[in-house]
Amino acid sequence: MGPFAIALIIVAGVAAMTLASHSVRKVSRIWLRHWVEQRLRGAGLAEAYLEQPQRLQLAAGAGASAVVIGGGATLTLALRHEPTTLGIWLALTSIGVLIAGVAIPRAIGLRWAVPLAPFLLPLLQVVELLLGVFLLPARALERILRPELAATPANAERDALEVLLREGEREGVSLPGEREIITGLVAFGDKTLRDVLTPRGQIFALDVRLSHADQARQMAAAGYSRVPVYSGTLDTIVGMVHVRDVLTSEGEEALPLRPVGIASIDRKCSDQLFAMLQNRQHLALVREGDGPVLGLVTLEDLLEEVVGDIDDEHDDHSPIVAPS
């Protein structure tokens, strides 16, 4: 076999692997699921790719490496007695690989991924079978170097959902912003109040001994609409005042107090959100058993965990620390 044929095989092999890799990677999981559901060409392989997407990508990379190493060794043996000619052919082959083996197939794969992927999936499957013995150590090494790949089933399902939502947004199936809300809901189910509370040292609260005027003045300076009221220390909360009571009061000695919710620090955020909505509460103090107050959680805190930041006029105010 002449050097031209060997170089051509190297370029063609690398081009095939590059084309297959980028086509399959570019095709969204939504299209792959469509092939699986409709039992179109390559449906079985598409289903396998959906379960372990890194497998075929690893096969493509290994296939390209095998072609380059094998072809380079063959070319070297064929021209071992002609070092100058060997150097020229190696240089020409390298240029051919970069242009015709990588750049052009990559552009084609990204441009026509959908029609090409059903034909290229079987190619990657064949390469994976041929190189399976060599890929096993590579996969073991990857699991050691990237332990996050060995995710728990719950985390794996969450990651798969996030990928599907992201690609659904790209395909126009979902509206921008829906992905953040849905993934926020999924993550919200695993969080406890420990993850979202405002720490004790940052709680703004009022001393029950303050006069009506002082309470109103401090509330106006802080800018909060609902403020817990304590007696002596923050561990003895006697109620909560609302800014509406300040505006409608007529100079009473003390503002009327409203009840304040109490919650355990290990309570699920989803349970607390449901309870606060059901009881029409906007804030709750967080304790661990009968111990001291550890923090405070508001309805806004819980909602922000689902839909993201909710801007209001108080976000830039520094809290006033209550005595402990």
C-alpha positions in Angstrom: 0.0 0.0 0.0 1.4 3.3 -1.0 1.8 6.4 1.2 -1.0 8.2 -0.6 -3.5 5.4 0.2 -2.3 5.3 3.8 -2.7 9.0 4.3 -6.1 8.9 2.6 -7.3 6.2 5.0 -6.0 8.2 8.0 -7.8 11.4 6.9 -11.0 9.5 6.0 -11.0 7.6 9.4 -10.5 10.7 11.5 -13.1 12.6 9.4 -15.7 9.8 10.0 -15.1 9.8 13.7 -15.2 13.6 13.9 -18.4 13.8 11.8 -20.1 11.1 13.9 -19.1 12.7 17.2 -20.2 16.2 16.4 -23.4 15.1 14.7 -24.5 13.0 17.6 -23.5 15.7 20.1 -25.3 18.4 18.2 -28.6 16.5 17.9 -30.7 17.3 20.9 -32.0 14.6 23.2 -35.5 15.7 22.1 -34.8 14.5 18.6 -33.2 11.3 19.8 -36.3 10.6 22.0 -38.4 11.2 19.0 -36.5 8.6 17.0 -36.8 6.1 19.9 -40.6 6.7 20.2 -41.2 6.5 16.5 -38.8 3.5 16.0 -37.0 5.3 13.2 -33.5 4.4 11.9 -31.0 4.1 14.7 -33.7 4.1 17.4 -32.0 1.4 19.4 -28.7 3.1 19.4 -30.3 6.4 20.2 -31.9 4.9 23.2 -28.5 3.5 24.4 -27.0 7.0 23.9 -29.8 8.6 26.0 -28.9 6.2 28.8 -25.1 6.8 28.7 -24.3 9.7 26.3 -20.5 9.7 27.2 -20.1 6.1 25.9 -20.3 6.8 22.1 -18.4 10.1 22.5 -15.6 8.2 24.1 -15.8 5.6 21.3 -15.4 8.3 18.7 -12.4 9.8 20.4 -10.8 6.4 20.8 -11.6 5.5 17.2 -9.9 8.6 15.9 -6.9 8.0 18.0 -6.6 4.4 16.8 -6.8 5.5 13.2 -4.0 8.1 13.7 -1.8 5.7 15.6 -2.3 2.8 13.4 -2.1 4.8 10.2 1.0 6.6 11.4 2.7 3.4 12.3 1.9 1.9 8.9 3.2 4.9 7.1 6.4 4.9 9.1 7.0 1.2 8.3 6.3 1.8 4.6 8.8 4.6 4.4 11.3 3.6 7.1 14.2 3.7 4.6 13.2 7.1 3.3 13.3 9.5 6.2 12.9 12.7 4.1 9.9 11.3 2.2 8.5 10.0 5.5 8.7 13.5 7.0 7.0 15.1 4.0 4.1 12.6 4.1 3.7 12.9 7.8 3.5 16.7 7.4 1.0 16.4 4.5 -1.1 13.9 6.4 -1.2 16.1 9.5 -2.4 19.1 7.4 -5.0 16.8 5.7 -6.2 15.6 9.1 -6.6 19.1 10.5 -8.5 20.4 7.4 -10.3 17.5 5.8 -10.4 15.3 8.9 -11.4 17.7 11.6 -12.4 21.2 10.4 -14.7 20.3 7.5 -16.4 17.3 9.1 -17.0 19.3 12.2 -18.7 22.0 10.2 -20.8 19.4 8.3 -21.8 17.6 11.5 -22.9 20.8 13.2 -24.8 21.9 10.1 -26.6 18.7 9.1 -26.7 16.9 12.5 -30.3 15.7 12.3 -30.2 13.9 9.0 -26.7 12.5 9.5 -27.1 11.2 13.1 -29.3 8.1 12.3 -26.6 6.9 9.9 -23.6 7.7 12.1 -24.9 6.2 15.3 -24.3 2.6 14.0 -20.8 3.5 13.0 -20.0 4.6 16.6 -21.6 1.4 17.9 -19.3 -0.7 15.7 -16.3 1.3 16.9 -17.3 0.9 20.5 -17.6 -2.9 20.0 -14.2 -3.2 18.3 -12.4 -1.0 20.9 -14.4 -2.2 23.9 -11.5 -4.0 25.5 -9.4 -0.8 25.3 -12.2 1.5 26.4 -12.8 -0.3 29.7 -9.6 1.0 31.4 -10.4 4.5 30.0 -13.8 4.4 31.6 -12.5 3.2 34.9 -9.9 6.0 34.9 -12.6 8.5 34.0 -14.7 7.4 37.0 -11.7 7.9 39.3 -10.7 11.3 37.9 -14.3 12.5 37.6 -16.2 11.0 40.6 -19.2 13.3 39.8 -20.0 10.9 36.9 -21.0 8.3 39.5 -24.0 10.2 40.5 -26.8 8.9 42.6 -30.0 7.9 40.8 -31.7 11.0 42.1 -28.9 13.3 40.9 -28.7 11.5 37.6 -32.4 11.9 37.0 -32.2 15.6 37.9 -29.2 16.2 35.6 -31.1 14.4 32.8 -34.2 16.6 33.4 -32.1 19.7 33.3 -30.4 18.7 30.0 -33.8 17.9 28.5 -35.3 21.2 29.6 -32.3 23.2 28.3 -32.6 21.5 24.9 -36.3 22.0 24.9 -35.8 25.7 25.4 -33.3 25.7 22.5 -35.7 23.8 20.3 -38.5 26.2 21.1 -40.6 23.6 23.0 -40.5 25.6 26.2 -40.3 29.3 26.9 -37.2 31.0 28.2 -37.1 30.9 32.0 -39.3 27.8 32.4 -36.2 25.7 32.8 -35.0 27.7 35.8 -38.4 27.4 37.5 -38.7 23.7 36.9 -35.2 22.8 38.0 -35.7 25.1 41.0 -38.8 23.1 41.9 -36.9 19.9 41.7 -34.0 21.2 43.9 -36.5 22.8 46.3 -37.9 19.4 47.3 -34.5 18.4 48.8 -33.8 21.6 50.8 -34.5 22.2 54.4 -34.9 25.5 56.3 -31.3 25.2 57.3 -30.4 26.0 53.7 -32.5 29.1 53.3 -32.9 30.8 56.7 -31.7 34.2 57.6 -29.1 33.6 60.4 -29.9 34.9 63.9 -27.2 37.6 63.8 -28.9 39.2 60.7 -32.5 39.2 62.1 -34.1 42.7 62.4 -36.4 42.7 65.4 -37.9 45.2 67.8 -37.8 45.3 71.6 -41.3 45.2 73.1 -40.3 47.9 75.6 -39.8 50.5 72.8 -42.5 53.1 72.6 -44.8 53.2 69.6 -42.9 56.1 68.1 -39.5 54.4 68.4 -40.9 51.2 66.9 -42.3 53.1 64.0 -39.1 55.0 63.5 -37.0 51.9 63.5 -39.3 50.1 61.1 -39.3 53.0 58.7 -35.5 53.1 58.8 -35.2 49.4 58.2 -37.9 49.3 55.5 -39.3 45.9 56.5 -43.1 45.4 56.4 -43.2 42.6 59.0 -41.0 42.6 62.0 -40.8 40.2 65.0 -41.0 41.6 68.5 -39.0 40.2 71.4 -39.0 40.6 75.1 -35.5 40.6 76.7 -33.7 38.5 74.1 -34.5 37.1 70.6 -35.3 33.7 72.1 -38.5 35.2 73.6 -40.5 36.3 70.7 -43.9 37.7 71.7 -45.3 38.5 68.3 -44.9 40.4 65.1 -45.9 43.9 64.0 -47.0 44.9 60.5 -46.3 48.2 58.8 -50.0 48.5 58.2 -50.5 48.7 62.0 -48.0 51.5 62.1 -49.8 53.5 59.4 -53.2 53.0 61.0 -52.3 53.5 64.6 -53.2 56.6 66.4 -50.4 56.9 68.9 -51.1 53.9 71.1 -48.4 53.0 73.6 -47.6 49.8 71.8 -48.4 48.5 68.4 -50.8 45.4 68.2 -48.9 42.1 68.0 -49.7 39.4 65.5 -48.8 35.7 66.0 -45.4 34.4 64.6 -44.9 30.9 63.2 -42.3 28.5 64.7 -40.5 25.9 62.5 -37.8 23.2 63.0 -34.5 23.8 61.3 -34.6 20.4 59.6 -38.1 20.9 58.2 -38.5 20.5 54.4 -38.8 23.9 52.6 -41.7 22.5 50.6 -43.6 21.5 53.8 -42.9 25.0 55.3 -44.1 26.8 52.2 -47.4 24.8 52.2 -47.9 25.5 55.9 -47.2 29.2 55.5 -49.6 29.5 52.6 -52.3 27.5 54.4 -52.0 29.6 57.6 -51.4 32.9 55.7 -48.1 33.4 57.5 -45.3 35.5 56.0 -42.5 34.7 58.4 -41.5 32.1 60.9 -38.8 31.7 63.5 -36.5 28.7 63.1 -35.5 26.7 66.1 -33.8 23.3 66.8 -36.2 21.6 69.1 -36.7 23.7 72.3 -33.4 25.4 71.8 -32.6 29.1 71.0 -33.8 30.9 67.8 -31.4 30.0 65.0 -32.8 32.2 62.3 -35.8 33.4 60.5 -37.5 32.3 57.2 -40.0 34.4 55.2 -42.4 33.4 52.5 -40.3 35.4 50.1 -37.2 33.4 51.0 -39.0 30.2 50.1 -40.5 31.5 46.9 -37.1 32.8 45.7 -35.8 29.3 46.0 -38.3 28.3 43.3 -38.5 31.2 41.0 -35.2 33.0 41.7 -34.6 36.4 43.2 -37.6 38.6 43.9 -36.5 42.2 43.8 -38.1 44.5 46.3 -37.3 47.9 47.8 -35.6 46.3 50.9 -32.9 44.2 49.3 -30.1 46.7 49.7 -30.9 47.6 53.3 -28.4 46.4 56.0 -30.2 44.6 58.8 -30.2 45.9 62.3 -29.0 43.2 64.7 -31.1 42.5 67.8 -29.4 41.9 71.1 -28.8 38.2 72.0 
